[in-house]
Amino acid sequence: MKLNALEKKKDSWKIEVQGESHTLVNALREKSWEKGAQQASYAIDHPYLSQPVITVRAENPKKVLSDSAQAVADDAKDFQKELARASKK
């Protein structure tokens, strides 16, 4: 994965996420709303020819995106623990 900052303003960031699909950027978008974003969206212009771009507008978009990434990682860890527990039954 590689990130390209397309636009970094005081209250808005637009980041291209190379090598990812709807899965990651949609989870980040959802968590960004939970972390206080005033706007969080993503777009993939063409499924084969373009990369996803996530846009977050917030008082501190860097913190919102960072907190969102951590929340997605925490959810994945929780899923892994529950999967291990469920597979022992």
For each residue, the residues with C-beta under 8 A, 3 or more apart:
1: 17 18 19 20
2: 18 19
3: 15 16 17 18
4: 15 16 18
5: 8 13 14 15
6: 14 15 16 53
7: 12 13 14
8: 5 13 14
9: 12 13
10:
11: 38 57 58 59 61
12: 7 9 39 55 56 57 58 61
13: 5 7 8 9 55 56 61 62 65
14: 5 6 7 8 53 54 55
15: 3 4 5 6 53 54 55 56 65
16: 3 4 6 51 52 53
17: 1 3 20 24 25 51 52 53 54
18: 1 2 3 4 51
19: 1 2 51
20: 1 17 23 24 25 51 52
21: 24 25 44 52
22: 25 26 42 44 52
23: 20 26 27
24: 17 20 21 27 28 52 72
25: 17 20 21 22 28 29 42 44 52 54
26: 22 23 29 30 42
27: 23 24 30 31 72 75
28: 24 25 31 32 40 42 54 65 68 69 72
29: 25 26 32 33 40 41 42 54
30: 26 27 33 34 40
31: 27 28 34 35 67 68 69 71 72
32: 28 29 35 37 40 54 56 58 64 65 68
33: 29 30 37 40
34: 30 31 68 71
35: 31 32 58 63 64 67 68 71
36: 58 59 64
37: 32 33 40 56 57 58 61 64
38: 11 57 58 59
39: 12 55 56 57 58
40: 28 29 30 32 33 37 54 55 56 57 64
41: 29 54 55
42: 22 25 26 28 29 52 53 54 55
43: 52 53 55
44: 21 22 25 47 50 51 52 53
45: 49 50
46: 49 50
47: 44 50
48:
49: 45 46
50: 44 45 46 47
51: 16 17 18 19 20 44
52: 16 17 20 21 22 24 25 42 43 44
53: 6 14 15 16 17 42 43 44
54: 14 15 17 25 28 29 32 40 41 42 65
55: 12 13 14 15 39 40 41 42 43
56: 12 13 15 32 37 39 40 61 64 65
57: 11 12 37 38 39 40 61
58: 11 12 32 35 36 37 38 39 61 63 64
59: 11 36 38
60: 63 64
61: 11 12 13 37 56 57 58 64 65
62: 13 65 66
63: 35 58 60 66 67
64: 32 35 36 37 40 56 58 60 61 67 68
65: 13 15 28 32 54 56 61 62 68 69
66: 62 63 69 70
67: 31 35 63 64 70 71
68: 28 31 32 34 35 64 65 71 72
69: 28 31 65 66 72 73
70: 66 67 73 74
71: 31 34 35 67 68 74 75
72: 24 27 28 31 68 69 75 76
73: 69 70 76 77
74: 70 71 77 78
75: 27 71 72 78 79
76: 72 73 79 80
77: 73 74 80 81
78: 74 75 81 82
79: 75 76 82 83
80: 76 77 83 84
81: 77 78 84 85
82: 78 79 85 86
83: 79 80 86 87
84: 80 81 87 88
85: 81 82 88 89
86: 82 83 89
87: 83 84
88: 84 85
89: 85 86
